Amino acid sequence: MRVEAKKSTRTIYGNKHLQATLTQSAWGATRKKEGYFKQKYQKLLVRKGAKKAIVAISHKLIIAAYQLLNKKEAYKTPLLNYKKHEEKRKAKSVQKYLVELSKLGFTVRLTPVS
């Protein structure tokens, strides 16, 4: 089992006006109906709390802004349909475990649950 190191939640010192603007923008982005940042905020809110989740969303916003300026492309909203992504991820993990079991000498027959 791989143990990952805990990431720091500390913010670096920087332009206070930019930090405040990003935070306000993050609050606005989390209020948009059916938005990517709203869904991301809701996920983070449970684990981290409101303020740390907003800082994480503002970090996502500044990364998105950098990518827009760097690539000189129009903004494309990330995937909002997590269910399709989740199904693909589950199927991939099932295949991975089947391969691991076959390496250990087991044969497995899958039957769907009804």
Rosetta blueprint (number, residue, H / E / L):
1 M L
2 R L
3 V L
4 E L
5 A L
6 K L
7 K L
8 S L
9 T L
10 R L
11 T L
12 I L
13 Y L
14 G L
15 N L
16 K H
17 H H
18 L H
19 Q H
20 A H
21 T H
22 L H
23 T H
24 Q H
25 S H
26 A H
27 W H
28 G H
29 A H
30 T H
31 R L
32 K L
33 K L
34 E L
35 G L
36 Y H
37 F H
38 K H
39 Q H
40 K H
41 Y H
42 Q H
43 K H
44 L H
45 L H
46 V H
47 R H
48 K H
49 G L
50 A H
51 K H
52 K H
53 A H
54 I H
55 V H
56 A H
57 I H
58 S H
59 H H
60 K H
61 L H
62 I H
63 I H
64 A H
65 A H
66 Y H
67 Q H
68 L H
69 L H
70 N H
71 K H
72 K L
73 E L
74 A L
75 Y L
76 K L
77 T L
78 P L
79 L L
80 L L
81 N L
82 Y H
83 K H
84 K H
85 H H
86 E H
87 E H
88 K H
89 R H
90 K H
91 A H
92 K H
93 S H
94 V H
95 Q H
96 K H
97 Y H
98 L H
99 V H
100 E H
101 L H
102 S H
103 K H
104 L L
105 G L
106 F L
107 T L
108 V L
109 R L
110 L L
111 T L
112 P L
113 V L
114 S L
